[in-house]
Each structure stands twice: as C-alpha cells, then as structure tokens.
Amino acid sequence: MSAWDVIVAGAGASGLFFAARAARRGLAVLVLDHGSAPARKVRVSGGGRCNFTNLDMGPERYLCANPHFTRSALARFTPWDAVAWLGDHGLGYEEKAPGQLFCAQGAAAVVRALEADCAAAGVRLDLGVPVRAVQREGDGFSVATGRGVLGARAVAVATGGLSWPGVGASGLGFEVAAALGLRVVPPRPALVPLVCGHWPYADLAGVALPVRAACAGAAFAGDLLFTHKGLSGPVILQISSFWRRAEALTIDLLPGRDAAALLAAARAARGRGRTLVRNFLAAHLPARLAARLPGALADTPLADLAAPQLRALAQALNAWTVLPTRSEGWARAEVTAGGVDTAGLCSRTMTARHVPGLYFLGEVQDVTGQLGGYNLHWAWASAHAAALAAG
Ligand SMILES: Cc1cc2nc3c(=O)[nH]c(=O)nc-3n(C[C@H](O)[C@H](O)[C@H](O)COP(=O)(O)OP(=O)(O)OC[C@H]3O[C@@H](n4cnc5c(N)ncnc54)[C@H](O)[C@@H]3O)c2cc1C
C-alpha cells in the first residue's frame, strides 16, 4: 500500500519547500494539488512582488495559542537562510520597508525557484488532483484523492487556510486534523479590512494617515485607510488579527502627540484662539478628515469651545473609538487565524504528537504571522523543520 515515502497535500509555499528538502534526503515524495498551477498564493503575494521574509524575526511576530511554538523552527531557519535560498537561484532581494524583504525579480521567480528545487530533487508533482481524506492504515496512511486511494508511509498536510478561495484555499487540512483526533482552533479571517455597519465616513474613502490602533491588548502603528465600508490599510490589517466581534478599536489619530496639549497651546497663542476647529485640525490631519471629524464643531473658533467640548475633541483625536461590525471575510483576508492546535504538534518536527508520520505545515497550523513577510517565512521555516525530521 505504501508506494510513497511521503505524500504532500498542497503544492503551496510550505508543501513545495518541504517536498524538495525531503526528496533531497532520499525520500520518494509525491505532491498533490487540486489547482492547475502550483503556489498560486505565492504568485499573488506582496502584490506580485513576494514579501518573502522579514529581518525583524521572532516568536512575538506570531499569533498562536502557544507563544513559544515557533521558537525552535525559527531558530533553525532564519531570514538570512531565506535570502540564501533565493540567492542559490540567482534571485536577489529589496528591502522596501525596514526589515521587509521582497524578491527583486518578483513573486513568479520565487514560484519558479520552488518548482526548480522540486524538479532537481526528483519530486513528483501532480496538479489537478484534490486530496479528499487521509486515514491511518497500519504503520502508514491511505490518502483518498481525485485519482483514487494512494498509500504513503508519511503525509504532510500543507493545504493552507481558508483565505482567498480564488487561489485554491480549502478546509481539507482542518478536516484531516479533526478526523485524526487533533483539535482545531476555530479559523477566522485575519489581516483583513474591517467593516462598520453604520459608517458615516464613507465620503472619506481613499483618505490615509499614520495612526496607532489598539484592540484586545494589542497595538500597532502604521497607515490607516478609510474605505466606503469601514477601515483598511496596514495598521487595520494588523489589528484585525486580534479583533473579535463586538470589540471596539481605539485609534490615536495623532500618534506621539498630546491633542489636549496641542489644543491648549493653540488657544493660548496670540490671535490663534479665533482659529476654527477645522483649520486647527487641518494642520495635523488630512484636510478631508479635518473637515469631517469635529462634526458640528468644525466652524467653531477654538476660543469658544467649552471644557467638555475640548475634552471630547482631544479624546476623538487621541482615542477615537470605532466599533466594526464584521471583517470583509475570507475573500479579502490575507491569512487565516486559528487552525490546527499546536498543542497537538511537536514544535521541532511539525508532526502530530499522537499520529506518527503526520505533518502539518504552514498556514494550516494555528500560527498567524503579522503583516510583513512573516506568513511566508513560517511556511519556509515549518517546512524546513519538518524536512529535517523526515526520513
Ligand atoms: C493576496 C495575498 C498576498 C499575500 N502576500 C504575502 C506576502 O507578501 N508575504 C507573506 O509572508 N505572506 C503573504 N500572504 C500569505 C501567504 O501567501 C500564505 O501565508 C502562504 O502562502 C501559506 O503557505 P501554505 O503553504 O501554508 O499554503 P498555501 O501557499 O496557501 O498553499 C496551499 C496549497 O494547498 C492546495 N490545496 C488546498 N486544499 C487542497 C486539497 N483539498 N487538495 C489538494 N490541494 C489543496 C492549494 O491549492 C494551495 O496550492 C499573502 C496572502 C494573500 C492571499
């Protein structure tokens, strides 16, 4: 029955990276993917430029029920290892934001590197073949596929999460985990824009500004973008991974600046007390937001503001409260939070503790990276750790 040493479910970032390394160790490896092309998510990553790693790497960059789970694999595959791997394929990198490394030749070149590694190592890659179920059979596994039942000594589940269904996402990994007795932390969209049911700022769509956003004990600084339905931009994507329904976001529109002190200084300055609220705000915020934020107070001179109005305005600037009603969902989520509970996995090998030979790699795990190259890095690092253990 065990025709293959390893069957890999999913020819994405982690599946291909693992397959090539396992095959180099002498294993007979078959990779199955239901899509018509491999690594379609890598192809669209980073807007087609593939933010493949981040130099500011560490377990604290990952959301996971066990905050230490990533430590071992990250220590054994560093951002410089990722750089070296691309270098082996003649590919370079660009640091577009501090620490954030993109492939200089674009995402398609990264996909070609994954394919080249697999071809050189003798991996068999079968596309257009869905994996439907994985069962324990003797010392190995039987894998139900679109081409019948196949046998393997080991199985690596690398089917990713539920986000971006257009490029092959499926819940197969969670189903396999549950069927073989592993707990699955309920998946939810992450790194996703947020929607506000009643949204009086639709007219501000397109306005962007640097802010600090906080929610559920987490806080991020970065750019916020107003949309027709709510809020987006890097800082909102970051905080969305922590946000839960019915929780409010607190947004500091003047990060690092004390709005009450700025208002007091403006009122005290000679002649400035007659400055209208909107004009005062326009010195600190994008003009369209400055005109809308203070509502009925927009055309009031600073000097005429009563103490409660001053306090409310300062609060709106340093601690603006927004209550999103939902996220934009799987279609717009860059990743899936939740997934296969890492309590059931060995952090050195990525194998299920109670199912020898069953690996879970990449995003299918309850490991969610922050924005900035962390999710692809986890795909590489978890695959590398598993490949060291395979064989
Ligand atoms: C638009 C977008 C941009 C992104 N940009 C970045 C970025 O710049 N940097 C970064 O770090 N992260 C980025 N990410 C996230 C990153 O792409 C993923 O976290 C990463 O690809 C996960 O790797 P994986 O191997 O776990 O899964 P994937 O790469 O998603 O691969 C899973 C594979 O499994 C296959 N599959 C699923 N179900 C089945 C089944 N039943 N049978 C057979 N095959 C199946 C799929 O077709 C797919 O090929 C981005 C994500 C999106 C959606």
PDBQT file of the ligand as one rigid body, heavy atoms in Angstrom, charges set to zero:
ROOT
HETATM    1  C1  LIG A 401      -3.221  38.274  -1.630  1.00  0.00    +0.000 C 
HETATM    2  C2  LIG A 401      -2.236  37.698  -0.663  1.00  0.00    +0.000 A 
HETATM    3  C3  LIG A 401      -0.976  38.262  -0.533  1.00  0.00    +0.000 A 
HETATM    4  C4  LIG A 401      -0.065  37.733   0.392  1.00  0.00    +0.000 A 
HETATM    5  N1  LIG A 401       1.169  38.313   0.485  1.00  0.00    +0.000 NA
HETATM    6  C5  LIG A 401       2.048  37.813   1.384  1.00  0.00    +0.000 A 
HETATM    7  C6  LIG A 401       3.367  38.353   1.470  1.00  0.00    +0.000 A 
HETATM    8  O1  LIG A 401       3.768  39.218   0.678  1.00  0.00    +0.000 OA
HETATM    9  N2  LIG A 401       4.182  37.863   2.443  1.00  0.00    +0.000 N 
HETATM   10  C7  LIG A 401       3.800  36.853   3.292  1.00  0.00    +0.000 A 
HETATM   11  O2  LIG A 401       4.574  36.457   4.149  1.00  0.00    +0.000 OA
HETATM   12  N3  LIG A 401       2.576  36.280   3.191  1.00  0.00    +0.000 NA
HETATM   13  C8  LIG A 401       1.716  36.726   2.246  1.00  0.00    +0.000 A 
HETATM   14  N4  LIG A 401       0.494  36.136   2.124  1.00  0.00    +0.000 N 
HETATM   15  C9  LIG A 401       0.205  34.928   2.927  1.00  0.00    +0.000 C 
HETATM   16  C10 LIG A 401       0.951  33.715   2.338  1.00  0.00    +0.000 C 
HETATM   17  O3  LIG A 401       0.779  33.674   0.922  1.00  0.00    +0.000 OA
HETATM   18  C11 LIG A 401       0.460  32.420   2.955  1.00  0.00    +0.000 C 
HETATM   19  O4  LIG A 401       0.507  32.521   4.372  1.00  0.00    +0.000 OA
HETATM   20  C12 LIG A 401       1.306  31.230   2.499  1.00  0.00    +0.000 C 
HETATM   21  O5  LIG A 401       1.197  31.052   1.110  1.00  0.00    +0.000 OA
HETATM   22  C13 LIG A 401       0.852  29.969   3.220  1.00  0.00    +0.000 C 
HETATM   23  O6  LIG A 401       1.588  28.894   2.716  1.00  0.00    +0.000 OA
HETATM   24  P1  LIG A 401       0.997  27.419   2.844  1.00  0.00    +0.000 P 
HETATM   25  O7  LIG A 401       1.969  26.526   2.195  1.00  0.00    +0.000 OA
HETATM   26  O8  LIG A 401       0.597  27.139   4.225  1.00  0.00    +0.000 OA
HETATM   27  O9  LIG A 401      -0.368  27.457   1.994  1.00  0.00    +0.000 OA
HETATM   28  P2  LIG A 401      -0.619  27.899   0.500  1.00  0.00    +0.000 P 
HETATM   29  O10 LIG A 401       0.549  28.609  -0.077  1.00  0.00    +0.000 OA
HETATM   30  O11 LIG A 401      -1.937  28.588   0.524  1.00  0.00    +0.000 OA
HETATM   31  O12 LIG A 401      -0.772  26.516  -0.291  1.00  0.00    +0.000 OA
HETATM   32  C14 LIG A 401      -1.833  25.631  -0.045  1.00  0.00    +0.000 C 
HETATM   33  C15 LIG A 401      -1.978  24.761  -1.275  1.00  0.00    +0.000 C 
HETATM   34  O13 LIG A 401      -2.852  23.695  -0.971  1.00  0.00    +0.000 OA
HETATM   35  C16 LIG A 401      -3.707  23.481  -2.090  1.00  0.00    +0.000 C 
HETATM   36  N5  LIG A 401      -4.904  22.783  -1.588  1.00  0.00    +0.000 N 
HETATM   37  C17 LIG A 401      -5.827  23.236  -0.706  1.00  0.00    +0.000 A 
HETATM   38  N6  LIG A 401      -6.740  22.284  -0.494  1.00  0.00    +0.000 NA
HETATM   39  C18 LIG A 401      -6.394  21.205  -1.248  1.00  0.00    +0.000 A 
HETATM   40  C19 LIG A 401      -6.962  19.914  -1.423  1.00  0.00    +0.000 A 
HETATM   41  N7  LIG A 401      -8.068  19.523  -0.787  1.00  0.00    +0.000 N 
HETATM   42  N8  LIG A 401      -6.352  19.064  -2.273  1.00  0.00    +0.000 NA
HETATM   43  C20 LIG A 401      -5.208  19.428  -2.947  1.00  0.00    +0.000 A 
HETATM   44  N9  LIG A 401      -4.641  20.644  -2.800  1.00  0.00    +0.000 NA
HETATM   45  C21 LIG A 401      -5.225  21.520  -1.953  1.00  0.00    +0.000 A 
HETATM   46  C22 LIG A 401      -3.967  24.869  -2.640  1.00  0.00    +0.000 C 
HETATM   47  O14 LIG A 401      -4.367  24.847  -3.973  1.00  0.00    +0.000 OA
HETATM   48  C23 LIG A 401      -2.591  25.515  -2.460  1.00  0.00    +0.000 C 
HETATM   49  O15 LIG A 401      -1.766  25.329  -3.593  1.00  0.00    +0.000 OA
HETATM   50  C24 LIG A 401      -0.428  36.623   1.197  1.00  0.00    +0.000 A 
HETATM   51  C25 LIG A 401      -1.683  36.041   1.047  1.00  0.00    +0.000 A 
HETATM   52  C26 LIG A 401      -2.581  36.559   0.114  1.00  0.00    +0.000 A 
HETATM   53  C27 LIG A 401      -3.928  35.904  -0.031  1.00  0.00    +0.000 C 
ENDROOT
TORSDOF 0
